[in-house]
Amino acid sequence: MSLGPVQLIIIALVILVLFGRGRISEMMGDFGKGIKSFKQGMNEPDEADRKPAARIESPAPGSAEAQPQDKTDARN
C-alpha cells in the first residue's frame, strides 16, 4: 500500500487548509534557520579546542615534593 500522486496532493491540501500558507512558510523558515545554525556550530571549533592545553609541570628535582617520604610511612 503505497502513496500515489493523488493521495499526496490530498494530504498537501489538508495540511495547507489546517495550517495556512503563512504558517507553513514561517515553519519552513524556522527549520532552515535551525539547519544553518547547526551547520555553523559544526564548523566552529569547540571552546576546549580554542584554549591551549593546561601544562602539568613536574616538581623541581631539589624540592621537598620530589624527595621520598619517610620510609616508615611506606611500610604502613
Number of C-alpha atoms within 10 A of each C-alpha: 3 5 7 8 9 9 11 11 11 11 12 12 12 12 13 14 10 11 11 12 11 9 12 14 12 11 11 11 12 12 12 12 12 12 12 12 11 11 11 11 11 10 8 10 10 10 7 8 9 9 8 7 8 6 6 6 6 8 11 9 9 8 8 10 11 11 10 8 10 8 8 7 7 8 6 5
